[in-house]
Amino acid sequence: MSRIYEMCNDLDSAELLKDREELTREEKGHLTEFMKREGILSESGKKKNRNTAGRIVGWAAAAAVIALVVVPNTSATAAYAMEQIPILGSVIRAVTIRNYQYESEDYSADIQEVKLEQGNGETAVGTEEDRLEGSIQTINESIEEMTDRLVARFEEQVEQGEGHSSIYADHEVVTNTDTWFTLRIDVTEIAASGFQYQYYYHIDKTTGEIASLKNLFEEGADYITPISENIKKQMREQMQADESKVYWVDSKEEMGHQFEAVKADQNFYVNQNGQIVICFDEYEVAPGYMGLVEFTVDEEAVAAIRK
């Protein structure tokens, strides 16, 4: 941690030093209690002569969490300094740059276009940073193209003047840690009936590259089969427990189609417990009244092939 503070100080001012000292006083008690629980300190506060890897790593992790989470929120200068430390990951922000709105008796639209920005807008340096900059640019271009397509489709419907229709698009940053970033775009289109779907964009901050479901697993691993089988199992269990739930599984003769397997680029995100959550659009695996559905993959199903 001393090296982290040295790097911050090289970029910082007296204000950051003041913030750092205040932080130390606030968190000192918590760190002391942690170190006592882990056997690093005795009850008297003196360091024990035990040098186990687990305890040292635990103390370092606690200190890193404080530096990563608390410091960037206490000082803009501190946030900038932390962004310069590659091991802590780059800061990515999602900013709304356009809000297309339309309202009439028969038509309505509220379509937000979001843009990703890296850190504080400074030019990135280094291979990983260059990759990250390129990934952000690619995602922004994709979002812009998608937004333009939604606006054009809506304006065409208004021009034709037939029926009623609405389009809404919003976004949410699902994950933004030191190693991973996930942005979700939510779209709802309403004409004769409603239709909801989502776009997910992932960036692996450790490589700076755009990520997909396969990047969570060992190279060459068959992740589609265990995930698909686990989801089918959950579908059957849910339908057995609640007769109001319907999924298109084991229903080919009845429905004419059924869920066979997730797509290689299936929508997903990683929840706060590190579990993979598979996401399906409306009508993708179930009737429309079920809406958007998600399944948290059992960890045992994919543990052997997870990175």
Residue, then its C-alpha position, 0 to 999 in steps of 0.5 A: m500500500s505504501r507504493i500506492y500512496e507514493m504514486c498518489n503523492d507524486l500526482d497529488s496536492a496537500e488536499l489529497l494528503k489531508d484526505r488520506e490522513e482523515l481516511t486513516r483515522e476513520e478506518k484505523g479501528h476497522l483495520t485493527e479489529f480485522m488484524k486482531r481477528e486474523g491473528i496479525l495483531s495481539e489484543s494489546g495491538k502488537k504484531k504477532n510473529r506469525n507470517t502466514a500467507g492467508r493473514i497477510v493477503g487478508w490484511a492487504a485485501a482490506a487495505a486495498v478495498i479501502a484505497l479503492v472504494v473510499v479514497p476515490n469518493t473523498s477527493a477528485t484528485a484522489a480519484y485521478a491518482m487511483e486511475q493511474i494505477p493499472i492494478l486497480g483498473s480503469v474508471i469507466r463512466a456511462v454518460t447520457i449524450r442524447n435524449y430523443q423525446y416525442e409525444s402525441e396522442d398516438y405516438s410517444a418515444d423516450i430514447q436515451e443514447v449513452k456514451l462510455e468515457q474512460g477515466n477523466g478524459e485523459t489520453a490512455v497510455g500503454t497496450e492495455e489502455d490502448r485496447l480499452e480505448g478501442s473497446i470503448q470506441t467500438i461500444n459507443e459506435s454500436i450504441e449510436e447505431m442502435t439508437d439511430r435505428l430505433v429513432a428512424r424506426f419510430e419516425e417512420q411509424v409516425e410518418q405512416g400514421e397508422g395505429h399507435s406505437s411507443i419506443y423507450a430506451d434506457h440504460e443501467v451500469v450493472t457492474n463496474t469493478d476494478t476488473w469488469f464493466t457491464l452496461r445494459i441497454d433496456v428497450t421496450e417497443i409497444a405497438a399492438s403488443g409490447f416487446q422488451y429486449q436488452y443489449y449487454y456490453h462487457i469490458d474485461k478491464t484486466t485486458g481492456e478488451i470487449a468480453s462475451l460469455k466465453n471469456l468467463f471460461e477456460e479457453g476451448a471449454d464447452y460452457i454452452t452444454p452445462i449452462s443450458e442443462n442447468i437452465k433446463k433443470q431450473m425451468r422444470e423445477q420452477m414450472q413444477a413448483d408454480e403452475s403459472k410459470v411456463y417455459w418452452v422446454d420439453s414442449k416441441e410437440e405442443m408449441g412447435h419449438q422449444f429452448e435447446a441451448v443458450k447462444a454462444d453470445q447469450n446475454f448475461y451478467v455477473n452478480q455481486n456474488g460472482q455468479i453468472v446470470i443468463c438473461f433472455d429477452e421477452y418471447e425468447v424462451a417463454p410466453g410474452y406474459m413471463g416478460l424478461v427472464e433470468f437464471t442464475v447458473d448453479e456454481e457447481a455446474v460450471a466450477a470446473i471450467r470457470k477461469 
